Amino acid sequence: MKRHDLGRRGEALAAAHLEARGWEVIDRNYRAGPLEIDLVARRDDVVAFVEVKTRSTATGGGPLDPIRRGKRRGVAGAARRWIYEKGRPGTIYRFDAIGVRVRGGEAEIEHIPDAWRPG
């Protein structure tokens, strides 16, 4: 499977995972210039900006390992733009991470709520 296809599959699995837990995915692949947020999800008064990382092998570490400082800054920048355009007063915003490991027809999903704080 091509890397792009694997990433899209991981994002679809992550969205389904969130929806099964009562979240509404309100934006996918939101772009603010070169910055991107994979998923934006809402449940009650919480909006989560979700970075999704997908892997098909165990090499190169776990699926959440690539979410380093630069990536977190980029997601936070896009989130600021999203809030400016679409935010609502009284909303709690947070940054979540979802790691998806696809092996054959099976997928393991690890969701880390409030995975980091911008700073």
Secondary structure by P-SEA (a helix, b strand, c coil): ccaaaaaaaaaaaaaaaaaaacccccccccccccccccbbbbccccccbbbbbbbcccccccccccccaaaaaaaaaaaaaaaacccccccccbbbbbbbbbcccbbbbbbbccccccc
